[in-house]
Each structure stands twice: as C-alpha cells, then as structure tokens.
Amino acid sequence: MKGGAEDANAEGGVESIFSQINSVAEFFHIKEVPSYGNNFFFTIGVYLLGIFAILAVTGMLLLVFGPVWGDTPGLGNFVLSIHLWAAMAFVTLIFVHLFVNFSTSMFKHRKLIWMIGSVMLMIVLLEFAFGASLPGSFLAQVNARAGADLWNGMGLGFWINPLNAGAVLGWHVAVIPLLLVGLIFMHYMLVKHHGMSKPYRNDIPYGIVPVDHNVMAKRMVYVIAVILIFAIFLRAPGNSESPPMTTQSFAISTPNGFATTLMTEFNYTSETATYLDTIDPYTFSTRNVYVETPYLEYINTTHDVNELNVFNAETPYEQNASMANASAYFAANGTLSGAVNSSDPLTSVIGTLTNIAQKGLYGPILQSETASGINQTYTLLFLSDSQAFDNLTTASGLQDSEWGMLKLGNTWWQTGIQYWLVPYNLMQIATAGIPWWNDIENGTVAVVAFILLMFLPYIPGLRDIPDRLKLYKLFWNRYTIPELRDKKNGR
C-alpha cells in the first residue's frame, strides 16, 4: 500500500510539473489574430524564435569543442555550417519581417515595438559581423580590419574593437545573445499585449480568427529542413581555404617587406601611426609597441649588445642619418645577415627583429604586450600596415572595390554572404577618391541611417512613403485575406 501511495504521489508530481509547463506555454501563446495573421509573412516572428534556438544550441557546441572543431571536416564543420545558415536565415527573415511591417505601416501604430525591432536588427548584424571575424582565417582578418574602420568611424572603437578576438568572443557568445533574449522578450510581450496591428485602411476587410499553431509548426519544420540542406551542400569555409597571415609567414615570405614595415612603425609613418580617428586602441606609440619593447625583451633574454641604446645615445642628426640608412638598406633588398651585423645600429635592430620573426619569436612577444593573449589588435594592425597585406587582400578579391566586405570565402556562394553591406560598400567605393572623406564620414552616414530607421514612426514624410507607394498591397490582398477574396467573388 505504501509503495502504491508513493507511486501515485510521484505520478501526481510529474503531472503537476507538466501542468505548470503547459500553463506557462499557454500564457505565452497568442490565441487570436486578424484573418491574415496565419499567413507566412505575418508569422515570421515565430520562425525567428525557432532559429534563435538553433543558433544557441550550435553556438554552445562550437564553444564547448573549441574553434578548431568547427574547422575540422565531418561533424564539426557540419555544426558550423548549420550555425552559419541559421544565422543567414535569421538575418534574412528579420529583414523580411521589417519590410512587412514597413509596407503595411504597422510601425505607425506600434511605435515602441518598431523601435525595439530596429535595435534588434542592428545588434543582430553586429553579432553576424563578430562571428565572421572569429574563425581566424585571412578572410576573417580582413573582415575584422574592415569592421575596425567602421566602428572607429562611428566613434565606438574604444568599446567595439573587432581586432580583439577575446572581446569579440565575449560579445558574440554572451553580451549580444543576452541583449537579444531581453529584447526578444520585450518585443514579444508587447505584441501579445497589444495584439497584431489591424489594417489602418477602411477598404481592407478582416475578421478575427484563432491562431493556427499546427500550420506554424509545419512551416518551422520546413525552415529547419532548408537550413539543413544548405548546411549539407554548402559547407562553411574553413581556415584551410584561407590560412591566416602571421608575422612569421610575412617575415619568411618577404623579409625586406617586414623590415620596411618595422621602419614605418619606428618613424611614425605607418597607417596606424598616422590614423586620423584618434580613438583607442589606435593611440599607442607604434615605435614602442613594434620595435622597442620586442627588441628589449629579446636582448634581455640573449644578453646581446643593445644596439637600440647605441641609437638612442646618438645626436638627432645621427639618428636621422641612421633611419635614412636603414630605410635605404631594406628598400634595396639588403640581406638579413648583413642587416643583423651592420655597423648602423638601427639597421641591426630592425634586422634582428626580422630574424626572430622568421623563427616565430616576434609574434608571441607582440601578443604578450596585450592584456589578453588572444587580443590580435597589435598584430593585425602591423600586418595591415604592410604592402604584403594589401597585396594578399587584392589577390584574394577582398578590396572594397571587389566587394571584399561581403565575403566569407572564396567560392562563388560565399561571395555575397553579407549582402546587407552592399550599400555601405557602394558608399566606400563612391567616396574613395574624395580626399577629406574617411571612415569617420562613412560611419556617420551609417549612424544617421540607423537613427532614421529607428525613429521612422515620428518622422513626417518618411513615415508616409509606404502609403504613397501602396506597398500594403504586397501583403494585404486576396491571397492573404479571405474577406478580400470573398468580396471579389461576390460572397
């Protein structure tokens, strides 16, 4: 008897748990919508929630097994491919969702919902950009460098630095997902509270019908199936397709180019040293970071003659002559052994640094200068200051003029992945020949465009564009509203 009572209590406890879960689910269900509300275009929010769950699960798997796992043929790359195509589906459906609400002027009647949705779009695009710069391939390096220019141009370089892989990982897997969860909850609860916005036009008849959850569940299955098909046949690019550029590979392939880049850092003529937007993390001394600190650390280890002290003890006239001699030596493709043993102190310093870079010692020293070992800021800025980086960028078709910002890989389908960057890329191409127009101007345009989108419900003229173009007919018609179909058929 006692055992039977315990079983009954246990069964009752399980039923109680399921009952509570069901109550929570019932609370979040939207039960009634206008008669067009079960149409695919008006249920996109449901599919976005499902895709967000897929992104969360695949993202956690990639985080648990590490970045190399996603680059490994087989299950790892398959999971990465699912993550990529789920992200593509998520961004694309957000754009469609935004366009539906814009075309039907729903933003006029649900202003706060529209503003929250606009912020969500912005941070989702940021999330995708961070994901694109995480793999560590050369394509990722170029994406990170382009992103750094954008965020510095927007005045946010201190807070958002795509060159810092540690910070990017934190943004990508923690900060932005948590922000999205909060915004999605607010967005959904506002829709649930106010209901789906009704047609504002008197010539659009509609009724109120129950929500068809079964149809939406079937469509979610179709969406997942499409993501899986793309993941099977169009795999995410791996680092093997686009190996990252390193200080060692640069020094080995082009020793004089490496040395020449060191000289531009030393005499403050590199792109980083002359960067127009004085925003952290670009305000450091390139001479100190790229030459003095690495050289002194090497000297402290080997106890060789400190040629840098010899240079610093020279008069300003002698130092200028030494810099000129060193620049001329490497520009003339002088040998590395000759540079290391040169009587000119600065030529010896630069030659020594190039030599240790070929042995793979310079990169770790450079990385040790940052607070985090995975902060690539110093390394990527140094590489991007070199002609070798530009040459490889051009050879890979990654320049702005070649739509480089849109690419995640070298194959045909990987070229237009980040299609939403087309307007920004076009602006970069169009303004390339204007001397006074730089990243800060491009960033300003991007900020203004986002502000206009966010506050569209309050801007006279702009908010009336969908009405004037009669865009509502794209989504309110006899195919989506039964009452319009019945009216056309005389019923």
C-alpha positions as semicolon CSV with decimal commas, in nm:
position;residue;x (nm);y (nm);z (nm)
1;M;0,000;0,000;0,000
2;K;0,280;0,235;0,088
3;G;0,453;0,171;-0,243
4;G;0,130;0,237;-0,432
5;A;0,080;0,568;-0,250
6;E;0,436;0,674;-0,329
7;D;0,387;0,586;-0,697
8;A;0,066;0,785;-0,704
9;N;0,234;1,083;-0,541
10;A;0,525;1,061;-0,785
11;E;0,286;1,039;-1,079
12;G;0,090;1,331;-0,945
13;G;0,411;1,529;-0,904
14;V;0,511;1,464;-1,265
15;E;0,164;1,560;-1,386
16;S;0,184;1,877;-1,178
17;I;0,517;1,971;-1,340
18;F;0,379;1,915;-1,690
19;S;0,067;2,108;-1,594
20;Q;0,278;2,404;-1,483
21;I;0,487;2,390;-1,801
22;N;0,167;2,380;-2,005
23;S;0,034;2,680;-1,812
24;V;0,348;2,878;-1,894
25;A;0,318;2,781;-2,262
26;E;-0,048;2,882;-2,262
27;F;0,044;3,216;-2,111
28;F;0,285;3,292;-2,394
29;H;0,053;3,176;-2,670
30;I;-0,118;3,438;-2,881
31;K;-0,465;3,290;-2,932
32;E;-0,638;3,520;-3,183
33;V;-0,519;3,725;-3,480
34;P;-0,670;3,912;-3,776
35;S;-0,769;3,677;-4,058
36;Y;-0,441;3,739;-4,241
37;G;-0,241;3,668;-3,922
38;N;-0,179;3,299;-4,003
39;N;-0,012;3,388;-4,334
40;F;0,362;3,314;-4,352
41;F;0,462;3,680;-4,374
42;F;0,278;3,766;-4,053
43;T;0,415;3,471;-3,853
44;I;0,785;3,527;-3,919
45;G;0,846;3,613;-3,554
46;V;0,767;3,250;-3,460
47;Y;1,028;3,113;-3,701
48;L;1,283;3,363;-3,576
49;L;1,238;3,223;-3,224
50;G;1,297;2,870;-3,354
51;I;1,607;2,972;-3,548
52;F;1,738;3,157;-3,243
53;A;1,717;2,829;-3,051
54;I;1,915;2,651;-3,328
55;L;2,181;2,924;-3,313
56;A;2,201;2,889;-2,934
57;V;2,246;2,509;-2,945
58;T;2,501;2,503;-3,230
59;G;2,684;2,801;-3,081
60;M;2,719;2,623;-2,745
61;L;2,853;2,311;-2,920
62;L;3,112;2,518;-3,107
63;L;3,208;2,691;-2,783
64;V;3,238;2,364;-2,590
65;F;3,450;2,184;-2,851
66;G;3,655;2,490;-2,948
67;P;3,712;2,689;-3,269
68;V;3,933;2,422;-3,429
69;W;3,644;2,173;-3,413
70;G;3,434;2,383;-3,649
71;D;3,720;2,380;-3,898
72;T;3,750;2,000;-3,881
73;P;3,591;1,805;-4,170
74;G;3,296;1,596;-4,057
75;L;3,065;1,670;-3,766
76;G;3,246;1,985;-3,650
77;N;3,225;2,162;-3,985
78;F;2,866;2,040;-4,030
79;V;2,764;2,203;-3,700
80;L;2,948;2,521;-3,804
81;S;2,763;2,511;-4,138
82;I;2,427;2,477;-3,961
83;H;2,524;2,773;-3,742
84;L;2,619;2,979;-4,049
85;W;2,300;2,908;-4,244
86;A;2,081;2,951;-3,937
87;A;2,244;3,293;-3,893
88;M;2,178;3,373;-4,259
89;A;1,814;3,265;-4,224
90;F;1,780;3,470;-3,905
91;V;1,913;3,790;-4,063
92;T;1,715;3,741;-4,384
93;L;1,385;3,677;-4,205
94;I;1,441;3,983;-3,985
95;F;1,474;4,193;-4,300
96;V;1,156;4,037;-4,444
97;H;0,976;4,092;-4,111
98;L;1,091;4,454;-4,109
99;F;0,975;4,506;-4,468
100;V;0,630;4,356;-4,396
101;N;0,582;4,592;-4,103
102;F;0,712;4,883;-4,308
103;S;0,491;4,807;-4,610
104;T;0,173;4,776;-4,403
105;S;0,261;5,087;-4,195
106;M;0,227;4,885;-3,875
107;F;0,515;5,086;-3,731
108;K;0,283;5,387;-3,705
109;H;0,058;5,210;-3,458
110;R;0,320;5,004;-3,274
111;K;0,596;5,259;-3,236
112;L;0,780;5,104;-2,941
113;I;0,764;4,758;-3,100
114;W;0,919;4,900;-3,418
115;M;1,196;5,077;-3,226
116;I;1,285;4,763;-3,031
117;G;1,286;4,566;-3,355
118;S;1,520;4,820;-3,516
119;V;1,767;4,787;-3,229
120;M;1,744;4,409;-3,259
121;L;1,829;4,431;-3,630
122;M;2,132;4,646;-3,553
123;I;2,277;4,413;-3,291
124;V;2,197;4,101;-3,498
125;L;2,408;4,245;-3,781
126;L;2,679;4,320;-3,525
127;E;2,653;3,961;-3,399
128;F;2,698;3,827;-3,754
129;A;2,998;4,055;-3,815
130;F;3,166;3,936;-3,496
131;G;3,101;3,575;-3,593
132;A;3,261;3,638;-3,933
133;S;3,580;3,768;-3,769
134;L;3,618;3,483;-3,516
135;P;3,750;3,190;-3,728
136;G;4,099;3,340;-3,760
137;S;4,138;3,288;-4,136
138;F;4,277;3,560;-4,361
139;L;3,921;3,639;-4,469
140;A;3,831;3,681;-4,103
141;Q;4,133;3,908;-4,054
142;V;4,021;4,132;-4,342
143;N;3,664;4,136;-4,206
144;A;3,795;4,234;-3,864
145;R;4,008;4,515;-4,011
146;A;3,714;4,650;-4,213
147;G;3,496;4,630;-3,904
148;A;3,754;4,820;-3,700
149;D;3,743;5,105;-3,951
150;L;3,362;5,109;-3,935
151;W;3,337;5,115;-3,555
152;N;3,613;5,373;-3,520
153;G;3,437;5,584;-3,781
154;M;3,120;5,562;-3,571
155;G;3,314;5,673;-3,262
156;L;3,275;5,338;-3,087
157;G;3,625;5,199;-3,135
158;F;3,703;5,207;-2,764
159;W;3,404;4,981;-2,688
160;I;3,384;4,768;-3,002
161;N;3,720;4,653;-3,138
162;P;3,687;4,360;-3,383
163;L;4,066;4,311;-3,374
164;N;4,046;4,188;-3,015
165;A;3,944;3,822;-3,053
166;G;3,888;3,784;-2,678
167;A;3,648;4,076;-2,663
168;V;3,476;3,968;-2,985
169;L;3,419;3,620;-2,841
170;G;3,266;3,775;-2,529
171;W;3,037;3,998;-2,736
172;H;2,941;3,710;-2,966
173;V;2,862;3,437;-2,713
174;A;2,748;3,635;-2,407
175;V;2,676;4,007;-2,426
176;I;2,479;4,024;-2,753
177;P;2,285;3,697;-2,701
178;L;2,175;3,818;-2,356
179;L;2,072;4,153;-2,503
180;L;1,879;3,972;-2,776
181;V;1,698;3,750;-2,527
182;G;1,587;4,057;-2,332
183;L;1,479;4,248;-2,643
184;I;1,300;3,946;-2,792
185;F;1,107;3,901;-2,467
186;M;1,008;4,269;-2,459
187;H;0,916;4,266;-2,830
188;Y;0,704;3,952;-2,798
189;M;0,524;4,059;-2,480
190;L;0,431;4,394;-2,636
191;V;0,288;4,212;-2,940
192;K;0,100;3,974;-2,711
193;H;-0,036;4,261;-2,503
194;H;-0,144;4,488;-2,788
195;G;-0,219;4,217;-3,042
196;M;-0,126;4,220;-3,409
197;S;-0,175;4,563;-3,563
198;K;-0,501;4,590;-3,761
199;P;-0,528;4,737;-4,111
200;Y;-0,550;5,116;-4,099
201;R;-0,746;5,136;-4,424
202;N;-1,125;5,107;-4,441
203;D;-1,108;4,919;-4,772
204;I;-0,920;4,628;-4,612
205;P;-1,180;4,395;-4,455
206;Y;-1,072;4,138;-4,200
207;G;-1,206;3,913;-3,930
208;I;-1,060;3,766;-3,611
209;V;-0,957;3,400;-3,625
210;P;-0,778;3,152;-3,394
211;V;-0,403;3,118;-3,431
212;D;-0,316;2,805;-3,628
213;H;-0,021;2,668;-3,430
214;N;-0,015;2,345;-3,631
215;V;0,049;2,532;-3,956
216;M;0,324;2,737;-3,795
217;A;0,486;2,421;-3,655
218;K;0,489;2,265;-4,003
219;R;0,645;2,577;-4,151
220;M;0,912;2,573;-3,880
221;V;0,999;2,217;-3,987
222;Y;1,032;2,341;-4,346
223;V;1,260;2,626;-4,235
224;I;1,482;2,382;-4,042
225;A;1,490;2,148;-4,342
226;V;1,607;2,430;-4,570
227;I;1,884;2,523;-4,323
228;L;1,999;2,160;-4,307
229;I;2,000;2,125;-4,687
230;F;2,215;2,436;-4,724
231;A;2,445;2,313;-4,446
232;I;2,490;1,976;-4,620
233;F;2,565;2,105;-4,969
234;L;2,721;2,447;-4,897
235;R;2,965;2,399;-4,613
236;A;3,104;2,685;-4,406
237;P;3,452;2,792;-4,522
238;G;3,743;2,661;-4,317
239;N;4,076;2,819;-4,235
240;S;4,249;2,573;-4,468
241;E;4,086;2,756;-4,760
242;S;4,224;3,090;-4,643
243;P;4,517;3,048;-4,398
244;P;4,571;3,348;-4,171
245;M;4,861;3,582;-4,233
246;T;5,107;3,580;-3,943
247;T;5,415;3,781;-3,855
248;Q;5,624;3,467;-3,912
249;S;5,479;3,389;-4,256
250;F;5,520;3,757;-4,352
251;A;5,884;3,769;-4,237
252;I;5,969;3,444;-4,418
253;S;5,799;3,530;-4,747
254;T;5,902;3,896;-4,762
255;P;6,182;3,973;-4,512
256;N;6,259;4,315;-4,657
257;G;5,887;4,400;-4,663
258;F;5,869;4,303;-4,295
259;A;6,171;4,517;-4,214
260;T;6,034;4,811;-4,413
261;T;5,704;4,789;-4,222
262;L;5,900;4,794;-3,895
263;M;6,074;5,109;-4,016
264;T;5,741;5,282;-4,086
265;E;5,626;5,192;-3,734
266;F;5,953;5,322;-3,591
267;N;5,948;5,657;-3,773
268;Y;5,570;5,704;-3,726
269;T;5,479;5,699;-4,096
270;S;5,266;5,382;-4,100
271;E;4,887;5,388;-4,146
272;T;4,837;5,302;-3,778
273;A;5,076;5,575;-3,663
274;T;4,900;5,836;-3,878
275;Y;4,542;5,715;-3,818
276;L;4,306;6,014;-3,843
277;D;4,048;5,899;-3,587
278;T;4,232;5,932;-3,256
279;I;4,026;5,665;-3,085
280;D;4,161;5,385;-2,866
281;P;4,311;5,138;-2,933
282;Y;4,495;5,337;-3,202
283;T;4,659;5,596;-2,978
284;F;4,960;5,386;-2,877
285;S;5,321;5,453;-2,980
286;T;5,398;5,228;-3,276
287;R;5,773;5,272;-3,214
288;N;5,737;5,142;-2,861
289;V;5,498;4,855;-2,939
290;Y;5,655;4,718;-3,258
291;V;6,025;4,790;-3,212
292;E;6,144;4,897;-2,868
293;T;5,953;4,653;-2,644
294;P;6,008;4,339;-2,859
295;Y;6,376;4,423;-2,911
296;L;6,444;4,490;-2,542
297;E;6,270;4,166;-2,441
298;Y;6,488;3,978;-2,689
299;I;6,806;4,149;-2,565
300;N;6,718;4,075;-2,201
301;T;6,692;3,707;-2,296
302;T;7,008;3,679;-2,508
303;H;7,223;3,950;-2,344
304;D;7,350;4,058;-2,688
305;V;7,479;4,411;-2,749
306;N;7,188;4,654;-2,717
307;E;7,206;4,842;-3,047
308;L;6,893;5,037;-2,953
309;N;7,083;5,201;-2,667
310;V;7,355;5,291;-2,916
311;F;7,093;5,453;-3,142
312;N;6,932;5,642;-2,852
313;A;7,271;5,780;-2,747
314;E;7,323;5,939;-3,089
315;T;7,257;6,303;-3,167
316;P;6,932;6,390;-3,350
317;Y;7,136;6,441;-3,668
318;E;7,298;6,098;-3,636
319;Q;6,961;5,935;-3,559
320;N;6,806;6,084;-3,873
321;A;7,101;5,958;-4,075
322;S;7,064;5,612;-3,917
323;M;6,692;5,597;-4,003
324;A;6,767;5,703;-4,359
325;N;7,040;5,438;-4,390
326;A;6,815;5,163;-4,252
327;S;6,526;5,256;-4,484
328;A;6,756;5,265;-4,786
329;Y;6,917;4,931;-4,694
330;F;6,590;4,738;-4,677
331;A;6,440;4,921;-4,976
332;A;6,740;4,797;-5,176
333;N;6,668;4,436;-5,064
334;G;6,976;4,410;-4,846
335;T;7,045;4,070;-4,691
336;L;6,916;3,988;-4,345
337;S;7,252;3,864;-4,220
338;G;7,411;4,186;-4,340
339;A;7,148;4,388;-4,153
340;V;7,197;4,200;-3,824
341;N;7,575;4,258;-3,839
342;S;7,551;4,614;-3,973
343;S;7,755;4,893;-3,816
344;D;7,442;5,109;-3,833
345;P;7,260;5,049;-3,501
346;L;6,903;5,089;-3,629
347;T;6,964;4,863;-3,930
348;S;7,091;4,599;-3,685
349;V;6,784;4,641;-3,460
350;I;6,539;4,602;-3,748
351;G;6,737;4,311;-3,894
352;T;6,739;4,133;-3,558
353;L;6,361;4,173;-3,516
354;T;6,302;4,040;-3,870
355;N;6,528;3,746;-3,794
356;I;6,344;3,649;-3,473
357;A;6,013;3,695;-3,657
358;Q;6,121;3,429;-3,910
359;K;6,187;3,195;-3,616
360;G;5,836;3,256;-3,480
361;L;5,951;3,454;-3,174
362;Y;5,834;3,806;-3,265
363;G;5,461;3,724;-3,273
364;P;5,443;3,586;-2,916
365;I;5,637;3,886;-2,784
366;L;5,394;4,119;-2,960
367;Q;5,096;3,928;-2,821
368;S;5,239;3,938;-2,469
369;E;5,214;4,318;-2,475
370;T;4,833;4,299;-2,470
371;A;4,626;4,226;-2,163
372;S;4,492;3,912;-2,332
373;G;4,686;3,659;-2,535
374;I;4,404;3,646;-2,790
375;N;4,391;4,019;-2,847
376;Q;4,506;4,049;-3,209
377;T;4,497;4,430;-3,225
378;Y;4,872;4,493;-3,241
379;T;4,937;4,200;-3,476
380;L;4,657;4,277;-3,724
381;L;4,735;4,648;-3,733
382;F;5,103;4,573;-3,802
383;L;5,015;4,328;-4,080
384;S;4,761;4,565;-4,235
385;D;5,025;4,840;-4,238
386;S;5,231;4,628;-4,478
387;Q;5,216;4,617;-4,855
388;A;5,210;4,237;-4,828
389;F;4,870;4,250;-4,655
390;D;4,731;4,476;-4,928
391;N;4,875;4,250;-5,199
392;L;4,718;3,939;-5,045
393;T;4,390;4,124;-4,996
394;T;4,385;4,221;-5,363
395;A;4,487;3,872;-5,477
396;S;4,200;3,726;-5,270
397;G;3,949;3,973;-5,417
398;L;3,885;4,134;-5,080
399;Q;3,934;4,503;-5,154
400;D;3,631;4,734;-5,114
401;S;3,621;4,778;-5,492
402;E;3,596;4,400;-5,523
403;W;3,312;4,373;-5,269
404;G;3,551;4,227;-5,015
405;M;3,332;4,320;-4,716
406;L;3,061;4,086;-4,844
407;K;3,274;3,771;-4,849
408;L;3,317;3,485;-4,607
409;G;3,505;3,262;-4,850
410;N;3,648;3,230;-5,198
411;T;3,386;3,007;-5,362
412;W;3,101;3,157;-5,564
413;W;2,830;3,122;-5,300
414;Q;3,048;3,266;-5,022
415;T;3,096;3,595;-5,208
416;G;2,766;3,767;-5,132
417;I;2,701;3,627;-4,785
418;Q;2,689;3,964;-4,608
419;Y;2,463;4,116;-4,873
420;W;2,329;4,379;-4,634
421;L;2,669;4,553;-4,652
422;V;2,619;4,635;-5,022
423;P;2,503;4,996;-4,952
424;Y;2,799;5,058;-4,721
425;N;3,039;4,900;-4,972
426;L;2,895;5,117;-5,251
427;M;2,944;5,426;-5,036
428;Q;3,308;5,330;-4,975
429;I;3,365;5,283;-5,349
430;A;3,188;5,609;-5,438
431;T;3,383;5,817;-5,183
432;A;3,725;5,654;-5,235
433;G;3,852;5,946;-5,444
434;I;3,740;6,222;-5,204
435;P;4,046;6,335;-5,003
436;W;3,853;6,465;-4,700
437;W;3,610;6,173;-4,680
438;N;3,727;5,895;-4,448
439;D;3,597;5,618;-4,225
440;I;3,450;5,867;-3,980
441;E;3,226;6,013;-4,254
442;N;3,116;5,664;-4,364
443;G;3,046;5,575;-4,004
444;T;2,846;5,893;-3,953
445;V;2,627;5,807;-4,253
446;A;2,569;5,459;-4,108
447;V;2,471;5,603;-3,769
448;V;2,230;5,854;-3,928
449;A;2,070;5,577;-4,137
450;F;2,013;5,368;-3,824
451;I;1,866;5,663;-3,633
452;L;1,628;5,737;-3,922
453;L;1,518;5,372;-3,926
454;M;1,467;5,361;-3,552
455;F;1,268;5,685;-3,529
456;L;1,081;5,636;-3,858
457;P;0,736;5,641;-3,689
458;Y;0,799;6,001;-3,577
459;I;0,948;6,146;-3,899
460;P;0,689;6,325;-4,118
461;G;0,720;6,249;-4,488
462;L;0,939;5,943;-4,446
463;R;0,676;5,755;-4,250
464;D;0,423;5,811;-4,528
465;I;0,638;5,653;-4,802
466;P;0,478;5,304;-4,783
467;D;0,127;5,457;-4,811
468;R;0,219;5,667;-5,111
469;L;0,373;5,365;-5,284
470;K;0,076;5,147;-5,181
471;L;0,314;4,881;-5,055
472;Y;0,039;4,738;-4,834
473;K;-0,099;4,561;-5,143
474;L;0,201;4,329;-5,136
475;F;0,079;4,172;-4,811
476;W;-0,287;4,270;-4,777
477;N;-0,453;4,115;-5,080
478;R;-0,698;3,841;-5,177
479;Y;-0,428;3,578;-5,130
480;T;-0,367;3,667;-4,765
481;I;-0,711;3,798;-4,654
482;P;-1,010;3,562;-4,705
483;E;-1,255;3,852;-4,675
484;L;-1,099;4,024;-4,977
485;R;-1,121;3,703;-5,175
486;D;-1,486;3,659;-5,080
487;K;-1,558;4,020;-5,168
488;K;-1,401;3,977;-5,513
489;N;-1,609;3,663;-5,569
490;G;-1,929;3,844;-5,464
491;R;-1,978;3,649;-5,145
